[in-house]
Amino acid sequence: MTADLDDVDRHVLRLLAEDGRRSYTDLAKDTGLSTSAVHQRVRRLEQRGAITGYAAQIDPLTAGLPLTAFVSVTPIDPAAPDDAPERLAHLPAIEACHSVAGDESYILKVRVSDPAALETLLQDIRAAAQVRTRTTVVLSTPWEGRTPPPHSQD
């Protein structure tokens, strides 16, 4: 799909990734297009699936979720169906689920209120998906949620 995007589309995507609330007027100024042309491009990018949604970025500390951890998940029975994402989707503390290469099958990014909540969540993950877990607790987050780099035409 990205092969179908031109440089202006990619510029619009970068600008919206930086600020999803940027107005069509500001997008027009930043891209050199008219406001109506930018509006049409954004609508087309949404229809094509290049823009999948808009969301507020919530400060986890303010939301009462100061503890972030990465939980590596490995099936107890390697012959069992690979359905951990479906089995874990009901747990709201799991912010992201990534399928990975290596010893683990998935790495989950979780946010919870305290160590006791993490312990409970780990029990829930193990029971729901029949997996072993290995947990890495985040001490600090210098940055995350970076804007994707420009696409190169190499």
Steps between C-alpha positions, in 0.01 A plus 500: 500500500778747582631460145179676390573805716675801354732736687214738588296212648799395710552861612133524605534172691812624684328826593192318631717250690660797678164662573180317412298812583682718245242697302454469125604866476830428677555186291441709187757759611755230583454313170437785257162358402160661524285419802252306285781300335642407842153401621456272196845344555433432868161347418663282229777393743232401752303305237814317384591401855820708522335690787336248731368736765559793731555476874596709799837418653444446871768560762523166684606664828199731501276206406625307806708249301861582595636145460585391146638156421575281202376144537651234275258216435591141408244220458519222757408251226670590170247280315205701634321745268669839464205697636655698786401842356134398487516348849656816644299768316257538792774622738497882483837537675668358187576805287670318212561145380790436262573170324877455513778279368712326760430287805176676588190505284371842607610801698229693681526858616299542818416792729375453855464692824751313718699177546199317647295586191786373280510174694124454455525584130780245451282233662211599272725484190634156592154361574326649196760403239670195657844661468821560691600861554822694549458857618718807462393801708562841345692737728456811284395593148722769347272501191241295315236548235742655253379624164595256221801609295450623144469221244803486276476415129829301493 
